[in-house]
Amino acid sequence: MSAFADGIDNSIRMLELLRTMEDEVHAAAQSVSASVGMKGRVFVCGSSLSASPANLLADELNRKFYPVTGEVAAMSLCSDIKLISAVCLTSPDDVFASQLRARASENDLLFAMAFMDGGQNAILNAVRTAHAMHMGVILATPFDDEGDAILGETNEDDVVLPLPADSRRELIEVYYHIVLEIAGEIS
């Protein structure tokens, strides 16, 4: 079998696993709606290659909510390159947490997307900061040792999306499916 065919077979397997996450995706969509309904915002961050799906999620949420609320409902913590560069010069692990401390409040929500090849400390610090600020947290992370460390920081009120991906390609694909499903579920 070719690498192309193997990739398709892996995608089919992964999509079947995603089917089992319907309750978690629904809980994430409800958390987003509840936060925005209380005039809160959703702060989205993603480490490494999950920054792009994080930006997409913020865009999709604003597309859904802005016409209804007239407010910016979501902000990506991955999109201000000048700010990210400035913070990363001295404290790369604080890149998302510093933005939360400057911009977020209690009714806000953190939607953090971890990746399997770096940036986990920045995600850990963002989750810890969100909890310290009494914010809700949605955490999407793959099944791996680094993801387990981040999962150890979650509490019973958080929504956790443990992602079934074994490779970088699969994880990117999973993130895009999750983003589109959550955005599609919000009415």
N, CA, C and O of each residue as an XYZ file, in Angstrom:
748
protein
N       0.847     -1.171      0.000
C       0.000      0.000      0.000
C       0.898      1.242      0.000
O       1.968      1.240      0.609
N       0.465      2.279     -0.673
C       1.254      3.503     -0.786
C       1.076      4.379      0.458
O       0.147      4.191      1.243
N       1.988      5.337      0.615
C       1.895      6.284      1.723
C       0.604      7.100      1.629
O      -0.001      7.444      2.645
N       0.194      7.404      0.401
C      -1.051      8.146      0.192
C      -2.244      7.336      0.706
O      -3.088      7.866      1.429
N      -2.313      6.078      0.343
C      -3.415      5.212      0.780
C      -3.369      5.011      2.288
O      -4.409      4.993      2.947
N      -2.163      4.859      2.838
C      -2.035      4.732      4.296
C      -2.561      5.981      4.999
O      -3.230      5.888      6.028
N      -2.254      7.142      4.438
C      -2.739      8.395      5.027
C      -4.258      8.470      5.037
O      -4.857      8.929      6.009
N      -4.872      8.022      3.963
C      -6.335      8.015      3.897
C      -6.908      7.039      4.916
O      -7.875      7.357      5.609
N      -6.318      5.856      5.008
C      -6.780      4.878      6.003
C      -6.644      5.437      7.423
O      -7.531      5.241      8.253
N      -5.541      6.129      7.701
C      -5.362      6.732      9.023
C      -6.407      7.813      9.277
O      -6.912      7.928     10.394
N      -6.738      8.602      8.265
C      -7.764      9.639      8.421
C      -9.124      9.018      8.719
O      -9.864      9.525      9.562
N      -9.456      7.937      8.044
C     -10.725      7.256      8.298
C     -10.764      6.737      9.729
O     -11.773      6.895     10.417
N      -9.679      6.120     10.185
C      -9.598      5.617     11.561
C      -9.760      6.759     12.559
O     -10.488      6.638     13.544
N      -9.075      7.865     12.294
C      -9.129      9.020     13.189
C     -10.531      9.613     13.231
O     -11.011      9.974     14.306
N     -11.194      9.720     12.092
C     -12.554     10.261     12.060
C     -13.528      9.373     12.833
O     -14.449      9.873     13.477
N     -13.325      8.063     12.769
C     -14.154      7.157     13.571
C     -13.935      7.411     15.066
O     -14.887      7.373     15.846
N     -12.704      7.666     15.462
C     -12.425      7.987     16.864
C     -13.047      9.325     17.262
O     -13.520      9.481     18.387
N     -13.045     10.280     16.348
C     -13.658     11.578     16.625
C     -15.156     11.446     16.910
O     -15.717     12.215     17.690
N     -15.790     10.472     16.276
C     -17.215     10.225     16.519
C     -17.501      9.993     18.001
O     -18.574     10.340     18.494
N     -16.545      9.412     18.700
C     -16.743      9.103     20.120
C     -16.627     10.346     20.998
O     -16.897     10.278     22.197
N     -16.233     11.471     20.426
C     -16.038     12.705     21.191
C     -17.226     13.665     21.083
O     -17.094     14.847     21.402
N     -18.358     13.180     20.647
C     -19.512     14.049     20.438
C     -19.902     14.800     21.712
O     -20.205     15.992     21.654
N     -19.899     14.128     22.849
C     -20.280     14.786     24.105
C     -19.306     15.898     24.476
O     -19.725     16.962     24.931
N     -18.018     15.661     24.287
C     -17.012     16.673     24.613
C     -17.119     17.886     23.693
O     -16.993     19.024     24.144
N     -17.351     17.642     22.405
C     -17.510     18.743     21.451
C     -18.756     19.553     21.803
O     -18.736     20.783     21.745
N     -19.831     18.870     22.164
C     -21.058     19.563     22.574
C     -20.800     20.397     23.837
O     -21.247     21.541     23.927
N     -20.086     19.831     24.801
C     -19.769     20.573     26.037
C     -18.912     21.796     25.734
O     -19.103     22.850     26.339
N     -17.974     21.667     24.808
C     -17.137     22.810     24.437
C     -17.979     23.912     23.799
O     -17.811     25.087     24.125
N     -18.880     23.543     22.897
C     -19.752     24.531     22.245
C     -20.646     25.219     23.276
O     -20.874     26.426     23.197
N     -21.149     24.453     24.240
C     -21.980     25.048     25.294
C     -21.172     26.011     26.158
O     -21.676     27.070     26.532
N     -19.937     25.665     26.478
C     -19.083     26.550     27.281
C     -18.808     27.856     26.547
O     -18.831     28.929     27.151
N     -18.550     27.767     25.259
C     -18.319     28.966     24.457
C     -19.573     29.840     24.453
O     -19.490     31.044     24.695
N     -20.718     29.247     24.183
C     -21.972     30.005     24.152
C     -22.280     30.641     25.502
O     -22.723     31.788     25.562
N     -22.048     29.904     26.583
C     -22.319     30.434     27.924
C     -21.416     31.622     28.241
O     -21.875     32.620     28.796
N     -20.153     31.519     27.896
C     -19.224     32.616     28.163
C     -19.618     33.867     27.385
O     -19.672     34.960     27.949
N     -19.891     33.711     26.105
C     -20.281     34.852     25.277
C     -21.623     35.405     25.749
O     -21.839     36.617     25.717
N     -22.530     34.522     26.190
C     -23.818     34.958     26.705
C     -23.708     35.808     27.965
O     -24.598     36.608     28.255
N     -22.611     35.637     28.721
C     -22.368     36.440     29.930
C     -21.456     37.627     29.622
O     -20.813     38.178     30.515
N     -21.409     38.016     28.329
C     -20.569     39.134     27.868
C     -19.078     38.833     28.031
O     -18.261     39.751     28.091
N     -18.729     37.561     28.102
C     -17.324     37.174     28.152
C     -16.787     36.980     26.748
O     -17.530     36.993     25.767
N     -15.481     36.802     26.678
C     -14.817     36.540     25.404
C     -14.102     35.206     25.492
O     -13.795     34.711     26.576
N     -13.849     34.641     24.332
C     -13.110     33.389     24.232
C     -11.706     33.731     23.749
O     -11.528     34.257     22.651
N     -10.716     33.428     24.577
C      -9.317     33.620     24.206
C      -8.794     32.278     23.732
O      -8.832     31.292     24.468
N      -8.305     32.244     22.496
C      -7.882     31.001     21.869
C      -6.374     31.030     21.682
O      -5.819     32.016     21.198
N      -5.715     29.942     22.069
C      -4.274     29.858     21.832
C      -3.924     28.462     21.353
O      -4.615     27.489     21.651
N      -2.846     28.389     20.612
C      -2.367     27.115     20.117
C      -0.863     27.137     19.991
O      -0.280     28.103     19.499
N      -0.243     26.073     20.435
C       1.210     25.978     20.350
C       1.607     25.327     19.027
O       0.929     24.432     18.523
N       2.711     25.797     18.489
C       3.283     25.232     17.277
C       2.267     25.255     16.125
O       1.695     26.304     15.826
N       2.046     24.124     15.489
C       1.162     24.073     14.334
C      -0.313     24.175     14.691
O      -1.151     24.224     13.790
N      -0.658     24.209     15.971
C      -2.074     24.399     16.333
C      -2.433     25.878     16.408
O      -3.585     26.214     16.686
N      -1.471     26.773     16.166
C      -1.775     28.204     16.149
C      -2.724     28.550     14.998
O      -3.599     29.401     15.155
N      -2.562     27.912     13.869
C      -3.421     28.200     12.725
C      -4.875     27.786     12.988
O      -5.778     28.584     12.732
N      -5.138     26.566     13.491
C      -6.528     26.249     13.840
C      -7.062     27.145     14.963
O      -8.262     27.416     15.008
N      -6.202     27.603     15.861
C      -6.641     28.529     16.911
C      -7.118     29.838     16.289
O      -8.156     30.372     16.681
N      -6.369     30.349     15.329
C      -6.795     31.564     14.630
C      -8.118     31.339     13.900
O      -8.992     32.206     13.910
N      -8.261     30.181     13.273
C      -9.503     29.864     12.570
C     -10.676     29.826     13.547
O     -11.748     30.346     13.236
N     -10.494     29.224     14.717
C     -11.576     29.160     15.691
C     -12.005     30.561     16.109
O     -13.202     30.844     16.166
N     -11.055     31.441     16.401
C     -11.404     32.818     16.773
C     -12.185     33.488     15.640
O     -13.186     34.157     15.895
N     -11.745     33.317     14.410
C     -12.452     33.895     13.259
C     -13.873     33.342     13.138
O     -14.823     34.097     12.932
N     -14.011     32.025     13.268
C     -15.333     31.395     13.139
C     -16.278     31.862     14.249
O     -17.456     32.110     13.992
N     -15.772     31.983     15.479
C     -16.614     32.441     16.584
C     -17.050     33.885     16.375
O     -18.205     34.225     16.634
N     -16.153     34.726     15.914
C     -16.536     36.112     15.645
C     -17.543     36.192     14.500
O     -18.460     37.013     14.537
N     -17.380     35.357     13.502
C     -18.328     35.320     12.393
C     -19.714     34.921     12.882
O     -20.719     35.427     12.382
N     -19.772     34.018     13.855
C     -21.056     33.573     14.412
C     -21.675     34.629     15.328
O     -22.863     34.932     15.219
N     -20.864     35.187     16.232
C     -21.404     36.017     17.302
C     -21.500     37.502     16.982
O     -22.423     38.162     17.457
N     -20.589     38.047     16.200
C     -20.584     39.491     15.993
C     -21.901     40.023     15.412
O     -22.398     41.046     15.885
N     -22.476     39.366     14.408
C     -23.746     39.893     13.883
C     -24.868     39.916     14.934
O     -25.794     40.721     14.834
N     -24.785     39.042     15.929
C     -25.817     38.950     16.959
C     -25.538     39.904     18.119
O     -26.435     40.607     18.585
N     -24.288     39.920     18.578
C     -23.952     40.687     19.783
C     -23.373     42.064     19.487
O     -23.429     42.956     20.333
N     -22.822     42.241     18.299
C     -22.133     43.490     17.986
C     -20.818     43.629     18.723
O     -20.234     44.713     18.759
N     -20.349     42.545     19.307
C     -19.104     42.533     20.089
C     -18.144     41.499     19.500
O     -18.558     40.520     18.879
N     -16.859     41.745     19.714
C     -15.851     40.746     19.375
C     -15.928     39.665     20.447
O     -15.675     39.926     21.623
N     -16.274     38.469     20.039
C     -16.498     37.380     20.985
C     -15.238     36.563     21.243
O     -15.134     35.899     22.275
N     -14.289     36.601     20.327
C     -13.114     35.743     20.455
C     -11.862     36.495     20.027
O     -11.889     37.337     19.130
N     -10.778     36.166     20.691
C      -9.480     36.751     20.351
C      -8.441     35.639     20.313
O      -8.357     34.821     21.229
N      -7.664     35.620     19.257
C      -6.560     34.672     19.174
C      -5.343     35.262     19.861
O      -4.966     36.406     19.607
N      -4.740     34.484     20.720
C      -3.506     34.893     21.383
C      -2.291     34.533     20.530
O      -1.151     34.702     20.962
N      -2.542     34.037     19.317
C      -1.470     33.603     18.405
C      -1.258     34.568     17.256
O      -0.387     34.328     16.420
N      -2.014     35.644     17.182
C      -2.003     36.427     15.953
C      -1.195     37.716     16.000
O      -0.855     38.249     14.944
N      -0.875     38.237     17.177
C      -0.126     39.490     17.277
C       1.374     39.174     17.282
O       1.982     39.002     18.338
N       1.947     39.103     16.096
C       3.339     38.660     15.944
C       4.306     39.581     16.682
O       5.268     39.098     17.280
N       4.078     40.880     16.657
C       4.987     41.808     17.358
C       4.968     41.549     18.861
O       6.020     41.518     19.499
N       3.788     41.365     19.423
C       3.678     41.094     20.855
C       4.291     39.745     21.202
O       5.027     39.627     22.182
N       3.993     38.745     20.412
C       4.550     37.410     20.656
C       6.070     37.455     20.603
O       6.739     36.864     21.449
N       6.616     38.150     19.617
C       8.076     38.261     19.501
C       8.674     38.963     20.708
O       9.713     38.545     21.220
N       8.023     40.029     21.168
C       8.546     40.769     22.324
C       8.538     39.911     23.579
O       9.522     39.895     24.317
N       7.448     39.200     23.834
C       7.361     38.363     25.035
C       8.336     37.193     24.935
O       8.987     36.841     25.919
N       8.437     36.593     23.758
C       9.299     35.420     23.586
C      10.783     35.737     23.763
O      11.578     34.839     24.041
N      11.156     36.994     23.606
C      12.554     37.364     23.831
C      12.995     37.066     25.257
O      14.128     36.641     25.483
N      12.119     37.282     26.202
C      12.492     37.094     27.604
C      11.798     35.922     28.272
O      12.359     35.312     29.182
N      10.588     35.596     27.838
C       9.826     34.553     28.528
C       8.882     33.820     27.576
O       7.675     34.058     27.604
N       9.413     32.937     26.739
C       8.555     32.256     25.763
C       7.438     31.429     26.402
O       6.377     31.254     25.803
N       7.667     30.924     27.602
C       6.640     30.122     28.260
C       5.485     30.972     28.778
O       4.469     30.433     29.216
N       5.631     32.291     28.734
C       4.609     33.199     29.251
C       3.839     33.898     28.131
O       3.063     34.817     28.395
N       4.044     33.471     26.888
C       3.513     34.189     25.737
C       1.986     34.291     25.752
O       1.448     35.328     25.363
N       1.281     33.263     26.181
C      -0.179     33.316     26.222
C      -0.677     33.835     27.572
O      -1.627     34.616     27.627
N      -0.043     33.407     28.649
C      -0.465     33.822     29.988
C      -0.366     35.331     30.162
O      -1.238     35.941     30.780
N       0.685     35.939     29.625
C       0.834     37.397     29.769
C      -0.309     38.129     29.061
O      -0.785     39.155     29.548
N      -0.742     37.612     27.930
C      -1.858     38.236     27.220
C      -3.170     38.071     27.993
O      -3.998     38.982     28.023
N      -3.353     36.907     28.615
C      -4.552     36.709     29.440
C      -4.577     37.686     30.609
O      -5.602     38.306     30.891
N      -3.440     37.815     31.285
C      -3.389     38.736     32.438
C      -3.719     40.164     32.017
O      -4.327     40.907     32.787
N      -3.328     40.557     30.811
C      -3.547     41.925     30.340
C      -4.963     42.154     29.807
O      -5.466     43.277     29.854
N      -5.608     41.101     29.302
C      -6.864     41.307     28.566
C      -8.086     40.591     29.116
O      -9.207     41.022     28.850
N      -7.916     39.533     29.859
C      -9.041     38.668     30.220
C      -9.650     39.041     31.562
O      -9.046     39.738     32.378
N     -10.873     38.549     31.759
C     -11.562     38.728     33.035
C     -12.330     37.451     33.382
O     -12.276     36.461     32.653
N     -13.031     37.493     34.484
C     -13.642     36.295     35.057
C     -14.654     35.588     34.156
O     -14.701     34.358     34.164
N     -15.445     36.294     33.397
C     -16.449     35.642     32.541
C     -15.870     35.116     31.235
O     -16.592     34.540     30.421
N     -14.588     35.307     31.035
C     -13.951     34.870     29.794
C     -13.613     33.381     29.860
O     -13.696     32.744     30.910
N     -13.234     32.863     28.711
C     -12.943     31.445     28.558
C     -11.635     31.297     27.790
O     -11.389     32.020     26.825
N     -10.809     30.368     28.217
C      -9.589     30.023     27.483
C      -9.848     28.739     26.715
O     -10.284     27.742     27.289
N      -9.578     28.766     25.416
C      -9.625     27.560     24.589
C      -8.198     27.313     24.129
O      -7.706     27.998     23.233
N      -7.530     26.337     24.738
C      -6.117     26.070     24.476
C      -5.963     24.795     23.651
O      -6.564     23.763     23.950
N      -5.145     24.895     22.610
C      -4.868     23.762     21.734
C      -3.382     23.423     21.827
O      -2.531     24.198     21.392
N      -3.087     22.284     22.385
C      -1.693     21.857     22.495
C      -1.296     21.099     21.237
O      -2.141     20.549     20.530
N      -0.006     21.081     20.974
C       0.502     20.325     19.841
C       1.532     19.337     20.350
O       1.942     19.416     21.508
N       1.946     18.430     19.527
C       2.820     17.361     19.995
C       4.310     17.639     19.789
O       5.128     16.732     19.940
N       4.672     18.865     19.451
C       6.103     19.102     19.238
C       6.560     20.457     19.766
O       7.348     21.142     19.114
N       6.091     20.834     20.898
C       6.588     22.065     21.517
C       5.487     23.010     21.934
O       4.346     22.920     21.480
N       5.861     23.916     22.810
C       4.934     24.929     23.275
C       4.066     24.511     24.447
O       3.187     25.264     24.867
N       4.304     23.312     24.982
C       3.458     22.834     26.063
C       3.565     23.704     27.316
O       2.571     23.890     28.019
N       4.755     24.239     27.606
C       4.887     25.099     28.784
C       4.065     26.372     28.637
O       3.495     26.859     29.613
N       4.000     26.906     27.436
C       3.161     28.092     27.207
C       1.687     27.754     27.417
O       0.943     28.566     27.967
N       1.263     26.581     26.991
C      -0.121     26.142     27.209
C      -0.364     25.902     28.697
O      -1.388     26.326     29.234
N       0.569     25.226     29.365
C       0.445     24.997     30.816
C       0.283     26.315     31.573
O      -0.593     26.443     32.428
N       1.120     27.276     31.259
C       1.041     28.567     31.948
C      -0.261     29.288     31.643
O      -0.811     29.959     32.516
N      -0.760     29.163     30.430
C      -2.039     29.787     30.083
C      -3.179     29.151     30.878
O      -4.046     29.859     31.391
N      -3.184     27.828     30.984
C      -4.223     27.130     31.754
C      -4.144     27.540     33.224
O      -5.166     27.833     33.845
N      -2.949     27.561     33.770
C      -2.784     27.973     35.178
C      -3.260     29.407     35.396
O      -3.923     29.695     36.393
N      -2.931     30.294     34.482
C      -3.348     31.698     34.591
C      -4.863     31.814     34.502
O      -5.477     32.548     35.275
N      -5.466     31.097     33.566
C      -6.922     31.126     33.434
C      -7.595     30.658     34.721
O      -8.565     31.264     35.176
N      -7.080     29.586     35.302
C      -7.651     29.108     36.566
C      -7.485     30.143     37.674
O      -8.410     30.368     38.455
N      -6.325     30.769     37.748
C      -6.090     31.786     38.778
C      -7.027     32.975     38.613
O      -7.367     33.649     39.585
N      -7.444     33.225     37.369
C      -8.354     34.338     37.090
C      -9.818     33.896     37.127
O     -10.708     34.680     36.798
N     -10.074     32.647     37.526
C     -11.424     32.080     37.619
C     -12.127     32.041     36.270
O     -13.337     32.245     36.181
N     -11.361     31.780     35.232
C     -11.900     31.630     33.887
C     -12.199     30.157     33.625
O     -11.604     29.273     34.241
N     -13.121     29.907     32.712
C     -13.332     28.558     32.249
C     -12.215     28.160     31.291
O     -11.556     29.017     30.703
N     -12.011     26.864     31.139
C     -10.951     26.359     30.264
C     -11.501     25.224     29.409
O     -12.184     24.325     29.899
N     -11.185     25.288     28.126
C     -11.355     24.152     27.220
C      -9.954     23.795     26.753
O      -9.226     24.653     26.253
N      -9.578     22.553     26.911
C      -8.242     22.102     26.528
C      -8.363     20.985     25.514
O      -9.004     19.965     25.771
N      -7.747     21.180     24.361
C      -7.657     20.140     23.343
C      -6.196     19.718     23.266
O      -5.312     20.546     23.048
N      -5.950     18.427     23.447
C      -4.570     17.947     23.465
C      -4.521     16.502     22.978
O      -5.468     15.746     23.192
N      -3.421     16.110     22.322
C      -3.291     14.719     21.879
C      -2.955     13.804     23.053
O      -2.536     14.254     24.120
N      -3.149     12.521     22.824
C      -2.750     11.512     23.799
C      -1.239     11.330     23.706
O      -0.763     10.651     22.796
N      -0.488     11.908     24.606
C       0.955     11.692     24.679
C       1.433     12.177     26.043
O       0.647     12.715     26.824
N       2.722     11.988     26.330
C       3.249     12.360     27.648
C       3.108     13.852     27.921
O       2.764     14.247     29.035
N       3.371     14.688     26.914
C       3.252     16.136     27.113
C       1.799     16.524     27.330
O       1.505     17.378     28.166
N       0.886     15.906     26.586
C      -0.535     16.159     26.781
C      -0.988     15.737     28.166
O      -1.823     16.400     28.781
N      -0.429     14.619     28.665
C      -0.773     14.165     30.012
C      -0.365     15.184     31.065
O      -1.079     15.373     32.050
N       0.777     15.844     30.873
C       1.216     16.867     31.830
C       0.235     18.031     31.855
O      -0.066     18.560     32.925
N      -0.261     18.429     30.708
C      -1.227     19.523     30.647
C      -2.557     19.069     31.241
O      -3.208     19.828     31.958
N      -2.963     17.834     30.946
C      -4.211     17.311     31.505
C      -4.185     17.326     33.028
O      -5.225     17.481     33.668
N      -2.995     17.165     33.611
C      -2.860     17.202     35.064
C      -3.194     18.555     35.664
O      -3.405     18.661     36.872
N      -3.246     19.590     34.836
C      -3.578     20.943     35.308
C      -5.065     21.270     35.200
O      -5.500     22.337     35.634
N      -5.835     20.368     34.632
C      -7.261     20.651     34.459
C      -8.027     20.338     35.736
O      -7.568     19.585     36.595
N      -9.213     20.942     35.834
C     -10.078     20.635     36.968
C     -11.422     20.125     36.467
O     -11.652     20.048     35.260
N     -12.307     19.778     37.393
C     -13.575     19.138     37.017
C     -14.508     20.051     36.219
O     -15.420     19.560     35.554
N     -14.300     21.353     36.273
C     -15.147     22.279     35.516
C     -14.653     22.508     34.090
O     -15.368     23.085     33.272
N     -13.455     22.066     33.794
C     -12.886     22.261     32.464
C     -13.468     21.252     31.475
O     -13.894     20.162     31.856
N     -13.475     21.635     30.213
C     -13.846     20.718     29.139
C     -12.542     20.251     28.504
O     -11.724     21.064     28.073
N     -12.359     18.946     28.452
C     -11.140     18.378     27.884
C     -11.497     17.604     26.622
O     -12.397     16.764     26.616
N     -10.772     17.909     25.562
C     -10.915     17.207     24.292
C      -9.635     16.409     24.053
O      -8.692     16.930     23.456
N      -9.582     15.149     24.510
C      -8.379     14.330     24.291
C      -8.371     13.820     22.848
O      -9.194     12.985     22.472
N      -7.457     14.318     22.067
C      -7.500     14.107     20.618
C      -6.814     12.824     20.182
O      -5.704     12.525     20.623
N      -7.475     12.066     19.315
C      -6.952     10.784     18.844
C      -6.052     10.943     17.630
O      -6.470     10.644     16.511
N      -4.837     11.402     17.829
C      -3.941     11.599     16.688
C      -2.564     11.033     17.011
O      -2.033     11.226     18.105
N      -2.007     10.340     16.046
C      -0.691      9.727     16.215
C       0.410     10.425     15.435
O       1.583     10.082     15.579
N       0.050     11.393     14.617
C       1.055     12.075     13.807
C       0.700     13.548     13.689
O      -0.416     13.959     14.008
N       1.651     14.327     13.235
C       1.421     15.761     13.039
C       0.284     15.993     12.044
O      -0.590     16.829     12.279
N       0.296     15.263     10.948
C      -0.738     15.426      9.928
C      -2.111     15.119     10.504
O      -3.063     15.865     10.276
N      -2.218     14.024     11.250
C      -3.495     13.655     11.853
C      -3.963     14.705     12.850
O      -5.147     15.038     12.889
N      -3.046     15.228     13.654
C      -3.443     16.204     14.669
C      -3.952     17.493     14.024
O      -4.939     18.071     14.479
N      -3.288     17.934     12.981
C      -3.759     19.135     12.279
C      -5.161     18.885     11.720
O      -6.040     19.740     11.829
N      -5.359     17.725     11.130
C      -6.673     17.390     10.594
C      -7.729     17.334     11.698
O      -8.844     17.822     11.511
N      -7.392     16.750     12.836
C      -8.322     16.671     13.972
C      -8.699     18.069     14.434
O      -9.874     18.344     14.678
N      -7.715     18.959     14.558
C      -8.017     20.309     15.025
C      -8.999     21.018     14.098
O      -9.927     21.676     14.570
N      -8.812     20.897     12.811
C      -9.735     21.550     11.889
C     -11.144     20.959     11.989
O     -12.126     21.697     11.914
N     -11.253     19.655     12.156
C     -12.571     19.050     12.347
C     -13.219     19.559     13.637
O     -14.401     19.902     13.641
N     -12.457     19.609     14.723
C     -12.988     20.067     16.015
C     -13.460     21.514     15.901
O     -14.563     21.846     16.337
N     -12.632     22.368     15.319
C     -12.978     23.789     15.177
C     -14.283     23.942     14.401
O     -15.178     24.672     14.825
N     -14.389     23.267     13.286
C     -15.578     23.407     12.455
C     -16.812     22.796     13.106
O     -17.915     23.318     12.940
N     -16.648     21.706     13.839
C     -17.778     21.111     14.542
C     -18.284     22.013     15.656
O     -19.492     22.194     15.810
N     -17.369     22.579     16.433
C     -17.774     23.484     17.523
C     -18.464     24.709     16.954
O     -19.534     25.090     17.428
N     -17.874     25.325     15.955
C     -18.484     26.502     15.337
C     -19.839     26.164     14.716
O     -20.773     26.963     14.786
N     -19.944     24.996     14.116
C     -21.204     24.591     13.509
C     -22.293     24.280     14.510
O     -23.477     24.429     14.207
N     -21.909     23.849     15.700
C     -22.886     23.500     16.723
C     -23.471     24.720     17.428
O     -24.561     24.649     17.995
N     -22.754     25.828     17.394
C     -23.228     27.039     18.057
C     -24.284     27.685     17.162
O     -24.040     27.961     15.987
N     -25.455     27.917     17.741
C     -26.530     28.501     16.921
C     -26.615     30.001     17.105
O     -27.461     30.651     16.492
